[in-house]
């Protein structure tokens, strides 16, 4: 067998960029921006890092001369990397400083299922173990559950067994791969393995992070374990998923900010983090075959075009299949299959600034500020809690000359339950409390007077008058009376919780959220509650909200918003005359 070698002039990143620019490769906006940035970095004069073709080509040659497919129709055959795979590996390993240390310490790859990400990760893992020039490398395939952690590690183990060259260097044991030549080890690692202390990590392969619950803790342990290494690498791979407000969302949004920062000097900059996010630009593109490669760069070669076409056709006939399809095949972040709104519908990054001292109100849309009249009147909504639930309150307001509905939010949780709810529910209530998005009430229950206090603050400190407040008609009698003492008896509007009352407002609110008309200041708790909201539907198509199948997924913020929205619709003519 002849040894495949790339000339020093070979540059897969520039080749990929030229293919994208010419239209021969179809990619989404995030990949376009990332590859364009990498191409520009080739010519950067003011960077401490530069592109080294020898370092980049070394891993390509390693993959294509020593690594073999372990199963499927290519089982036993040498790996032949596709252009997009070469570009990713070249970017990860090719940019170095003057001392030869790699620039990138963390790579995020999000790609549709069945595009070979596990194979790519196993190549990276075995390379870090055997060919990266590191003394005593410790490499780990990481996940929260051991079975998941073993997927990439097992692929690497099979790859070693299929390769005579690798088998001569690596011993395949039951629970680890050992490279005697450099005292290296490659193991699966999970948060339930009890072996998280004393790690000295050279490489970590974090697989399917969309499935990780409370994933930040494990991620932090692994990241901290790389401190003693000069050029460690975290290689994160995943498809999209339905678990919100956990590690996947955190890394996705970090990647999004960094990618946007390529074109914005004032935006987020991170010279150690590089993300390749293969996804549709719009959810509606799932029915357009010409767009499918945006999320599936291996379509037609690694991934079957026929199989994907059949799945799409089934989803067209059965709408219940669409959410899972667009999530797993096209990397559109989705809520659970029961959910009322898709993530695309509920996600709104617009924000606003309220400055009551200067009577200044600024709406920030797509990064651009637009000054609007200061709000004078708002409509409240409240969802009071039991002991363990959140309590939520909203004030919706509009201003002249703008058709948007702005939402001001506050949440409450019992202080004694904060640690328990954070730990048991795997929800970052503690972080939200630090950001003052949640207020803590002393003791083990939420004090209803705290809710009144907030509404009074809105009216007095923010100078937004609240003529009406919608509330669940089952709310505590004494709270309603206490509120009426300040706001007036006629201000308190009971909202009956049933399909007859809520169906039309809920449908209209869904439309307004989907069209980005409702601006909730990108509040993560609002977004989480909206993502948790499912709906009941009767035979006549009337709907009302209910929680998804997990009891820990709160919808209190949605309920409070809907209560306020019901009143807004009922009082809209009078309200518009006020503002």
N, C-alpha and C positions, 0 to 999 in steps of 0.2 A: 504494500500500500504506500503510495507516495504521500509525503507530508504536505498538507495544504498550508501555504504561507502567503500572507498579504504584503504587498510592497509598502514601503514607508510613505508613499504618496496616497495610499488608500485612506479615504475618510468617509465612513458611512453616514456621519451626521450631515455633512454637506450634500452627500448623494440623496439622503432622505429629504433634506430641505429643498433641493432642486426638484425632486419628484412631487413634493407638496405644492411648490410654487407653480409648477407646470400643469398641475391638475391630474397627474398620473396617479397620485395617492390622495385618497379622500380622507380628511381628518376633521375633527371638530375644532372649535376655536381655542380650547385650552392646549391641545397638542400643537396647533399652529403657532401659538405664542411661545410655547416652550422651545420648539425646535428652531424657530426664528431667533430666539434669544441665544441658544447654543451656537448657531451659525455665526451670529454677530460676535460672540465671545472669541471666536477664532482670530479675529482681527483686533481685539481690544489691546490697547497699548498701556493702559493704566492699571491693569489687574495684576495681583500678585500670583495669579495662576495662569497657566498656559496649557494648550492641548499638545499632548505627547503621543504621536501616532504609534510608537513602539509599545507604549503601555496599553493603549486602547486595543491594538491589534493582537496583543498577547492573549487576552482572554477570548477573543474571537477564534484564534488558532487553537487554543486549549479546547474550546467547546467543539470545534469541528474536526479535531484530530483524535480526541480522547473520549469524548462523551457520546454515548449511544442511547437511542430510545429503548425503553425497557418493555414496552407493550404496544398493542395496537398494530395497525398495518405496517408501521415502520419499525416494529420491535427488532432489536439487534442491529439496526442500521445506524451509521454515524449521523449525528445531528447536523443539519444544514440550516443555519440561521436565516431568517427572513430579514429584509432590510430594516424594518422597524425594530426588530430585536437587536440587530447589530448596533443600531443607533443608540438604543438604551444602554447596552453594555459599554459601548465606547464612551458615552457621556459619563457613566458611573466610574469608569476606571481610567479614562484618558486625560482628565484635567488634573494637573498636579502643580505643586509649588516648586521653587528652585531646588529644594531638598529632595524632591521626588515623592513627597507625601501627597496623597489624594486630596482633592478639594472637597468632594462630596462625602458627607458622613451619613446621609440618610436619603434613600431613594423610595419614592412612593409610586407604585404602579397599580392603577385601577383600570381594569379591562374586562370586557364581557366574558362570561364563562366559556370554557372549552377553547380558549385561545393560547393555551400552552404556558400559562404563567407559572404553574408548579414546576414544569420542566426548566423554565428559565431560572427560577429561584434555586432549584437543585444544582444547576450549573454554577451559579454564583457561590453556593455553599461549598461545593467540592473544590472550586477554584481557591476560595479563601483558605480552605484546609490544606491544600497541597501545593499551590503554585503562586502564592501571593508574596513570597519572600519573608513571611512573618515567622519568628521563632515562637514555638509553643502556641500556635493559634488555637483559641477556643471558639468554636462555631456552634451555634444553636439554632434549631428550628423551633420557633416559639408560638404558642397559642395558649389560651386560657384553659383548654382541655387537652389532655395528653393525646387522645385519639386524633385531634386536629393537628397537634404539633408533629405527629409522626408522619403526616402525609408527605410533606416535602422531604423529610429525612429518609423515609422509606424509598422515595423516588431516587434520591441520591445514592442510597445503598444499592438499589437495583442497577443504577447506572454504573457504579463501581464494578459490580459483578460481571456486567456485560463487556467491560473494557479490560483487555489484558494489561494495558499500560497502567491503568489505575489500580487494578488488582495487585500488581507488583509493589505498589507503594502504600496501599491502604488495606488494613485488616477490617473485615466486616464482622463485628460482634453482635450479640443479641440486642444491646441497647446503645451502641455507640460505634462510630467509625474511628479507627486509630491510624494516624500517619506516623510511623516510627522515625522517618527521616527528619522530621522537624518537631517531634513530640506534640503533634497536633491531635485534636479530638473534635468530633462532630456528634452532637447529641440532640435528641428532642428535649424540649423544656416547656413545662406548663406550670401555671400557678397552683395546681393541685399536686405537684410532684414533691414538694417539700425540700427542694434542692436549690433554693434561690439565693443562698448566702455565699459570699466569697467568689462571685463570678468575676472573671477577667476576660471580657468578651472582645474578640477580634471581629466577629461577624454574627449578626442575628437576622434570621429570616422570619418575619412575622406574617403569618398566612391568614387570609380571610378575616381581616380585622373587623369587617362588618358584623361578624358573629360575636365579637367580644363584648361581654357585659362587665361593667366596672373595669374596663380595659386600661384606663390611664395608670392604675397602680402597677400593673405588670409592665407596661411600657416604661414607666419611670425606673423600675428596678433594673430592667435590661439596659436602658440608656445610661444609668449610673454605673453599670458594670463595665462600660467601655472606657472609662476615664483614663486608665493606665496605658491604653494603647495609643500609638501615634497616628494611625489611620484606620480606625474602626469603620465598619459599615453596617447600618441598619437597612435592610431591604424589605419593605412592606408591600404586600400584594393583596389584592381583594377585588371582588365585584362589589356592586352597590348592595344595600341591604335595607331592612326595615327597623333596625334598632336605632332610635334617635337619641341625640344628646349624649353619645358615648364617644369612644376613641375614633371611630370611623368619621363621624361628623366633625370632630375636632381636627383631625388631620386633613380631611377634605377642605374644610374652610381655611385652614392654614395654607394649604396648597393654592387655593383660589386666590388668597391675598398675595402670596408670593408671585404667582403668575401675573396677576394684575399689576404688581409692582415692577415688572419688567418694562412697562411703558410709563411708569409714574415714579419719578425720582423721590416724591414724598410718600410713596406707598411702602408697603412692607418689603424689606430686603433681607434675604437670608442666603449667604454664599455657601452654606453647607447643606442645604436642602434642595432637592430636585424632584419634581413630580411629573409623571406622565399619566394624564387622565384621559382615557379613551371613552367618550360618551357622546350621545346625541346632543346637539345644541338645543333642540326643542323636543318636547315629548311627542308632539304630533308626527315627528319624522319616523316613528316606528313602522308606519305603513308605507314608507318610501324606500324601496330596495337600494336606490342610489346612495342613501345616507347610512346604510347599515354598517359600512366599514368604519364609520366614525367611532363606533364602540367595539368593533370586531376587526382589528387590523389583520388577523389571520384568516378572514373569511374566504372560503374557496380553496384554501390550502390546508391550514391547520384545522379550521372549523368548517363543518359541512354547510354549504349554502342551501342544499336541498332540505336538510333537517331544520334549519332556521326558517326557511320559507314555509314549511309545513306548520311550524309552531305559530308563525304570524297569521297564517290563514285560519288556524283553529281559533286564535284569539279574536279575529274579526267576526267569527261566528258566535263566539261565547265571550261576552264582555267581562265575565268573572275572571278570565285568564289574563286580562291585559295587564293588571298591576304587577303580577309576578313576572310576566314577559318583559315589560319595559325595565324592570328593576334588574333582573339577572342577565338578560341578553343585551340590554342597551344602556345599562348603568344610569338610569334615571332614578334618583333617590326616591324611595317610596315609603309611605306609612304602611301599617299592616293591611292585609287584604280586606279587612272589615271597614277600613277607614272611610270617612265622609269625603275628605279631600285628598288629592294627590299632593306630594311634597311640592311639586312645581306650582300647584294652585295656591297653597298656603304660604309659600316662601316669599317674603317681601323684605328686601334689604334697605328700603327707604327709611330715613330717620328724620328727626326734627329737633329743634332747640327751642325751649321755652325760657325766656328771660323776663320774669315779671318786673324786675326793677327798672329795666329799660323799656318795658312793654314791647318786647321784640320777639317775633316768632319766625323761625326759619325752617323751611322744608328742604331736606337734602335728598335730591333725586339723581341717581347715577353719578354721585360725586359732586354734583353742581348744586350750589345753594340758591334758593329762591325765597326772598323775603316776602312774607304775607302779613295781612292785618292780624294783630294779636287777638286770640280767641276771647270772646266775651261770655258765651254761654255754652254749657255742656250738659250732656244727659248721662246720668249714672246708671250703673247696673251692679248688682252684688250677688254672690253665691256664698252663703254662709256654710260653715263646715261642721262635720262631727269632730270628735277628738283627733282622729288620725288624718283627716283630710286637710288639704289646703283650703284656706278661705281666699276668695278672689274678689276684687272690686275693679270696676272700669269707669272711666268717664270718656264718652265719645263726644267729639266736638268738630264743628265745621267753621269755616271763615268765608267771608265774602270773596267772590272772584275765583273760587277754587271748588271743584266738585269732589275733592277727596274727603274721606272721613278719617279723622285722626283719633287714635285710642291712647289713653293714659291709663296705666295699669299699676296695681299693687297687690301683693300676696302676703299672707300671714301663715305662720306655722308655730306650733307650741315649742318653746325653747327646749324643754326636757325631752322632746321627741326628735330633735334635729339629728343627733348622731345616729339614732336608731333608724329613722326614715332614710337617711343618706346611705347607711350601710345595707339595710334590708331591701330597700327599693332599688338600690344602685342608681340613684338619681342625685345629681350634684346640688342638693339643697344648700349645703354648706357654702359652696362657691357663690350661689345665687344670693345667699344672705350677706356674704362679704361684699358683693356688688350693690347691696341695698335694694335688690329687686324683690327680696322677701324680708318682711319684718318679723322678728321673733317676739312672741308673747311669753312672759314669765309663767312657769308652771307647765302643766300637761294638757292645756287646752287653749284655744284661741279666744281672746276676750273680745266680745262683740263691740265693746266701746272703742277698741282700737280701730275698727272699721269706720265708725262714725268720725273718729278723730281725723282719719285720712281725708274723708270727704270734706270735712271742715277746713283742712289745710288747703285742699284744692280751691275752695271758694275764697278763703281769706288770704293765704300766702301767694297762691298763683293768680288770684283775682279772676277766676273763672266761675261765674254764677251757675248754680245747678238748680234749675227749676223743677226737674223731675228725676226720680230714681226708680228704676224697675227692679223688682225683687221677686224671688220665688214666693208664691202665695203661702207656702208652708213655712216661711221664715219665722224666726222667733218673734213672738208678739211684743216682748219688751224691747227688742232692738228696734222694731218698726216704730213703736211709740217714742223711744228715745230719739230716733232720727227725726220724727215729726215735730218734736219739741223745738228743734233747731231749724229745719228746712220747711216746716209747715205740713199740716195733714194732707193737703192736696198734692204735695210733692211726691208722696209715696204711692207708687203705682204697682199693685200686685200683678204678677205675670203667671197665669196658670200654666203649669208644666204638662202639656199634652199636645198631641198632634193637631188638634183643632186650632190651638193658639199659635203653635210654634212652626208648623209646616211651611207656610209661605215665607215668614221671616227667615227661617233657616235656609231655604232655597235661595232667597235673595241675598242673604249674607254670604252664602257660598259663592254666588256669582260675583259679588263685590270683592271678595277676597281673591278670587281667581283672576279678576281684571286688575288687581293691585290698587283698587280704589280705597281699601282700608289699610291705613298705615299705622302699625302698632309699634313703631320705633325699633323694629328688629329685636324685640324683647324675646329672649330665648325661652322663657316660661310660657309666654303666649304661643310661641311656635310649637313647643312641646305639647301643650294642651290641645291645640288644634290638630296636631298629628295623632293624638290619642283618641280623637272623637270619631265614633261610629254613629250609625243611625238605624233606627227602626222604621220600617215602611209598611203601611197597610195595603190592602188590595186596591185602594183608590189612589195610591201613590203619595199619600200624606206621610210626612216624616217627623221624627223628633230625635234628639241626640241621646246617645248612651255611651258608656265606656266600652273600650275594646275588651278583648277577652281577659286581659291581665288586670286584676283589681288595683295594682299599684300604678297604673297609668291614668293619671288624673285628668279630668276634663273641666275642672272648676273655672279655669280662665275662659273657656269657650262658653260655659253657661252664663257667666257674668256678662260677657260681651253680647250674647244673644238676648239676655234680659234688657240690656240697654238699647239694643238694636230694635227690639219689639216696640219700645216706647218711642224711639226715633221715628219709626215708620208711622206710628199712630199720631204723633204730634208734629209731623214734618212741616206742615204748612205754617203752623204757629211758630215753630222753631225757626224756620227760614226768615220769618218776619222779624224775629228777635235779633238774629245775627247781622 
